Amino acid sequence: MVAAGDAGKAGVAEKLGIEPGIVVQEIGWDEDVDDDVRAAIEERSGSDLLDEDADEVVDVVLLWWREDDGDLADTLLDVRSPLADTGIIWVLTPKTGRDGHVEPSEIAEAVSTAGMSQTSNINVGNDWTGNRLVSPKSANTRR
């Protein structure tokens, strides 16, 4: 049985589209990430999160991103390479008012530069916001 406080954390994995058996790669881990969110994702997927050095094809990239982390567009291009054709990238950024907050306009510009589409955003825990990114359908159908 899930405790009342844990129900919200377990639900975040579902909101992120995590299903049993999918492969999730985590990039940008630091001490400020939400460990409860990470645990919920691992529990729902049934396996550990892969680290930045993994060479496998992945279904989801979980990208923890802060204002001072560099060029988001370049990073998005890099993290797309191991992504399955139908894979998604979740860019997780600190919420407004938190250290490392990234303006939505900066995310939108980076997404456009990287040739991706932003489909939704959600609250991920108390301190993080998630932006769901996908490759445009036309890129997937050309393969």
N, C-alpha and C positions, 0 to 999 in steps of 0.2 A: 504494500500500500504506500502511496506517495503522500508525504506530509504536505500540509497546506502550503507551506513556504516553498516546497520543492516543485509544486505543480506548475508555477509560472516558469521556472527554469526548464523543466521538461518540455513545456509548451513552446519554448523558444526554438528548440531543435526542430519541431514540426513546422513552425513559422518560417524557418530557414530552408524548408524543403528536404530535410534530412530524412532518409528512409533507411531501413535495415539493409545492410549489404553494400551501401555506396561507399566510395573511397573519398575521404576528405583530406586535403593538404592544408596545413596551417602555415602562414607566412607572416612575419612581423611580430612574433611573440615577444613580449617583454613583461616585466613584473606588474604592469598596470592592466593587463588583460583580465577579463572576467572568467575566472577558473570554473565557476558554476556553469557558465554557458559552454565552455570547453567540455566539461564532464557530461553535460546533457547531450551534446553532439556525439561524443564517444559512446555513450550508453545507447542512444537511438540507432546509430550506424552499426554498432556491434564490434567496432574495432578502434584502435588508437588513431589519433590524428597523425598523418605523415608530416615530417618536417620539411624545411625548405630545400634540403638536398636530395629528396626522394626523386627517383627516375620513372615512377609509374605513371600511367594514364590515370587521371583523377576525375571524379564527377563534380566535385565542389572544391573551389579554392576559398579558404577563409583568410582574408587579408586584413590584419589589424593595421590601420594606417593613422599616423598622426601628422600634424602640420609640418614638423621638421624632418620628416622621413625621406625627403628628396623629391624626385619627379614622379608623380603618380602615373602619368601617361606611359613613361618608360617602364615602370614596374608592371603596369597592366599588360603591356606587350610581352614582357618576360614571363609573367605567370600564366598567360594564355597557352603557352606551348605544351604543357602536359595535360591540358584540359580536353576531355572527351568532346566529341562534336556537339553533344547536347548539354555539355557542362555549364555550370554557372560560377560566377565569382561573386562573393559577398565582400564588399569593402566595408569594414567596420571602423567607424571613426568616433572619437569622443564627442559626446553631446555638447551643445552650445553651453558655454560657460566653464567647460572642463579644460584642463591643460591639454594642449595638442589638438583642440577643435579645428576642423577643416570646414571652410565655407562650402555650402552646397554648389555654388557657382564654380568653385575650383574643381570639385568632383565632376560636375557636368562637362567642363572643358576637357578634362583628362580623358573622360569616357569617350567623348567625341573624337579626340585626337587619336585614341587607341582603336577607333573603328568599332566600338561596342555600343550597346544600347542599355540604358538604365530602365528597368521595368517597374521597380517598386522600392520603397524604403520602409523600414520597420524599427521599432525600439528593440534593442537587444540588451536586456538587463538595465540596471539603473544608470550606467555611465556611457553606454555605447549606442550608436545608431547604425543600422545596416542598410547598405545600398546594393540591390540585386542587379548584377550586370550579366548580359548574355551577348553572344556573337549574333550579328544580324542573321536572320533566316536565310537570306540570299547567299551568305558565305557558307552556310552549312549545306545548302542544296547543290552547290557547285561541285562538291567532292565526288 
